[in-house]
Amino acid sequence: MQSRNPVLSRSAAFSPGGYATFSPAAVDQLETQYAAPPATGAQTGRMTLDDVVMKTGILFAVLLATSFVSWKLDSIAVVLVGLVGGLVLGLIISFRQSTNPALILPYAALEGLLVGGISNFYQQTANGPIVGQAVIGTLAAFTAMLVLYKTGVIRATKKFTKMLLIAAVGYLLVGVANLVAAILGVGGGWGFAGTGPGILICVAGVAIASLFLILDFDMIEQGIRNGAPREYSWLAAFGLMVTLVWIYLEILRLLAILNRR
């Protein structure tokens, strides 16, 4: 029986069939949806950790392929192509925050040309398999930083980020000075890095590069929390690759100095 109360009779919520009336089929459908597991990031078009891992693996596969070619060719021209081309593409990707794989994949290829040539050069100047040691050292640094980040020992706070960026700028300036010194023949062509204090600077370079992984991990986690679109996994993989290559080259240079002929 319909209520004659003027308040209730004029409200759709209390009128027969006027508000939230569901058929048995509709109720069953809603119950099925509620019982279903939550949608994954892939289903909603959002970035996930699996996406970042997969994209990073693809980039390193490309990098390793071209680095092998560069190692075999042993050509300074190939290394220069990788250096200049990689620098240009890297700046474009960084400033545009591009998620386009058509830019990021060629960058990985150019980076491989550079890494392969430099690795070959350092290996020729050293005693022992320093390239393999540098790869192991890079994996060890990655694992250590990941553990420190996940356990909360090191956090990407504003203070930490500011101090790390200042350290990176200082190390860059030292690197430029070291390049000039190497050209002038200081340290037997190794610059300040070929001296006792210079070796400590190389160790500092490895530490600074490794700590940048903390910022990468935080960026990836933040992107996932923010529900960033799936294509941003390419940009996250790009940042992770740049840092890992930096760590590898710093470790390789340190090993080459310590084991130079």
C-alpha positions in Angstrom: 0.0 0.0 0.0 1.3 3.4 -0.9 1.9 5.8 1.9 -0.4 8.9 2.2 2.2 10.8 4.1 2.9 13.8 2.0 6.6 13.7 2.7 7.1 10.1 1.8 4.7 10.0 -1.1 6.6 12.8 -2.9 9.9 11.1 -2.4 11.2 8.8 -5.1 13.1 6.8 -2.5 9.9 5.6 -1.0 7.6 5.4 -4.1 7.1 1.9 -5.6 9.6 1.4 -8.4 10.7 5.0 -8.3 14.2 4.5 -6.8 16.9 1.8 -6.8 14.6 -1.0 -7.9 16.6 -4.0 -9.1 15.5 -7.1 -10.9 16.8 -10.5 -9.6 19.2 -10.7 -12.7 20.7 -7.3 -11.9 21.2 -8.3 -8.2 23.0 -11.5 -9.3 25.2 -9.4 -11.7 26.2 -7.0 -8.9 27.0 -9.9 -6.5 29.2 -11.4 -9.2 31.1 -8.1 -9.7 31.6 -7.6 -6.0 32.9 -11.2 -5.6 35.4 -10.8 -8.5 39.0 -10.0 -7.7 40.1 -6.3 -8.1 41.2 -5.2 -11.5 44.9 -5.2 -12.1 47.0 -2.3 -13.3 47.2 -3.9 -16.7 43.4 -4.2 -17.0 42.9 -0.5 -16.0 45.7 0.8 -18.3 47.9 1.8 -15.3 51.6 1.4 -14.8 52.6 -1.7 -12.7 55.9 -2.9 -11.4 55.7 -5.8 -13.8 55.5 -3.3 -16.7 58.6 -1.5 -15.5 60.6 -4.8 -15.1 59.6 -6.0 -18.5 60.4 -2.7 -20.3 63.7 -2.5 -18.4 64.6 -6.0 -19.6 63.7 -5.1 -23.2 66.0 -2.0 -23.1 68.9 -4.0 -21.7 68.4 -6.7 -24.3 68.8 -4.0 -27.0 71.8 -2.4 -25.1 73.6 -5.7 -24.8 73.1 -6.5 -28.5 74.6 -3.2 -29.7 77.3 -3.3 -27.1 78.4 -6.7 -28.5 78.6 -5.2 -32.0 80.5 -2.2 -30.8 83.0 -4.4 -28.9 83.7 -6.5 -32.0 84.1 -3.5 -34.3 86.5 -1.8 -31.9 86.0 1.5 -33.6 86.3 5.0 -32.1 83.8 6.2 -34.8 81.1 3.8 -33.5 81.8 5.0 -29.9 81.4 8.6 -30.9 78.1 7.8 -32.7 76.9 6.2 -29.5 78.1 9.1 -27.4 76.7 12.0 -29.4 73.5 10.3 -30.5 72.8 8.9 -27.0 73.4 12.4 -25.5 71.0 14.1 -27.9 68.3 11.5 -27.5 68.8 11.3 -23.7 68.3 15.1 -23.4 65.2 15.0 -25.6 63.6 12.2 -23.6 64.5 13.8 -20.2 63.3 17.3 -21.0 60.1 16.2 -22.8 59.5 13.4 -20.3 58.8 11.3 -23.3 57.2 7.9 -23.0 57.6 7.1 -26.6 59.4 3.8 -27.2 60.4 5.0 -30.7 62.8 7.4 -28.9 63.7 5.2 -25.9 64.6 2.0 -27.8 67.0 3.8 -30.1 68.6 5.5 -27.1 69.2 2.0 -25.6 70.8 1.0 -28.9 73.1 4.1 -29.0 74.0 3.6 -25.3 75.0 0.1 -26.1 77.4 1.3 -28.8 79.0 3.6 -26.2 79.2 1.0 -23.4 80.6 -1.7 -25.7 83.4 0.5 -27.0 84.3 1.9 -23.6 84.3 -1.6 -22.1 86.6 -2.9 -24.8 89.0 0.0 -24.2 89.2 -0.5 -20.5 89.6 -4.2 -20.8 92.6 -3.7 -23.1 94.3 -1.5 -20.5 93.8 -3.8 -17.6 94.9 -7.2 -16.2 92.0 -9.6 -15.5 88.4 -9.8 -16.6 87.3 -6.4 -15.3 84.2 -6.2 -17.5 82.7 -9.3 -15.8 83.7 -7.9 -12.4 82.0 -4.6 -13.2 78.8 -6.4 -14.2 78.8 -8.3 -10.9 79.5 -5.1 -9.0 76.6 -3.3 -10.7 74.2 -6.1 -9.8 75.5 -6.1 -6.2 75.0 -2.3 -6.0 71.5 -2.7 -7.4 70.6 -5.4 -4.9 72.1 -3.5 -1.9 70.3 -0.3 -2.8 67.0 -2.1 -3.3 67.3 -3.8 0.2 68.2 -0.5 1.8 65.2 1.2 0.2 62.7 -1.5 0.9 63.8 -1.8 4.6 63.6 2.0 5.0 67.2 2.4 5.9 67.5 5.0 3.2 64.5 7.1 2.1 64.1 9.5 -0.7 63.4 12.5 1.5 63.7 16.1 0.3 66.9 16.5 2.3 68.4 13.3 0.9 67.5 14.3 -2.7 68.9 17.8 -2.3 72.2 16.6 -0.8 72.5 13.9 -3.5 72.0 16.4 -6.3 74.6 18.7 -4.9 77.0 15.8 -4.6 76.3 14.9 -8.2 76.9 18.4 -9.5 80.2 18.6 -7.6 81.2 15.2 -9.0 80.4 16.4 -12.5 82.6 19.4 -12.1 85.4 17.2 -10.8 84.9 14.9 -13.8 85.3 17.8 -16.2 88.5 18.9 -14.5 89.8 15.3 -14.5 89.1 15.1 -18.3 91.2 18.2 -18.9 94.0 16.8 -16.7 93.9 13.5 -18.6 94.3 15.3 -21.9 97.3 17.2 -20.4 98.8 13.8 -19.5 98.3 14.0 -15.7 98.4 10.6 -14.0 99.7 8.8 -17.1 96.6 9.8 -19.1 94.1 8.9 -16.4 94.0 12.4 -14.9 93.5 12.8 -11.2 91.9 9.4 -11.2 95.3 7.9 -11.7 96.6 9.2 -8.4 95.9 8.1 -4.8 93.3 10.8 -4.0 91.8 10.3 -7.4 90.9 6.7 -6.6 88.9 7.9 -3.7 87.1 10.2 -6.1 86.3 7.2 -8.2 84.9 5.4 -5.2 82.8 8.4 -4.4 81.5 8.3 -8.0 80.4 4.7 -7.5 78.6 5.6 -4.3 76.8 8.7 -5.8 75.7 6.7 -8.8 74.4 3.9 -6.6 72.4 6.2 -4.4 70.6 7.6 -7.4 68.9 4.2 -7.5 67.0 5.2 -4.4 65.5 8.1 -6.3 64.6 5.7 -9.2 62.9 3.3 -6.8 60.9 6.1 -5.2 59.9 7.5 -8.6 58.6 4.1 -9.7 56.7 3.5 -6.5 55.2 7.0 -6.6 54.1 6.5 -10.2 52.4 3.3 -9.4 50.6 4.9 -6.4 49.5 7.8 -8.5 48.0 5.4 -11.1 50.3 6.7 -13.9 49.3 5.6 -17.4 50.9 2.3 -18.5 53.1 4.0 -21.1 55.0 5.7 -18.3 56.7 2.4 -17.6 58.9 3.2 -20.6 60.1 6.4 -18.9 60.7 4.6 -15.6 62.7 1.9 -17.4 64.7 4.6 -19.2 65.6 6.3 -15.9 66.6 2.9 -14.3 68.7 2.0 -17.3 70.6 5.3 -17.3 71.4 4.9 -13.6 72.6 1.3 -13.9 74.8 2.2 -16.9 76.3 5.0 -14.9 77.1 2.7 -12.0 78.6 0.1 -14.4 80.9 2.7 -16.1 82.0 4.1 -12.7 82.8 0.6 -11.4 84.5 -0.3 -14.7 86.7 2.8 -14.5 87.7 2.1 -10.9 88.6 -1.5 -11.7 90.6 -0.4 -14.8 92.6 2.0 -12.7 93.3 -0.5 -9.9 94.2 -3.2 -12.4 95.9 -1.1 -15.1 99.0 -2.6 -16.8 
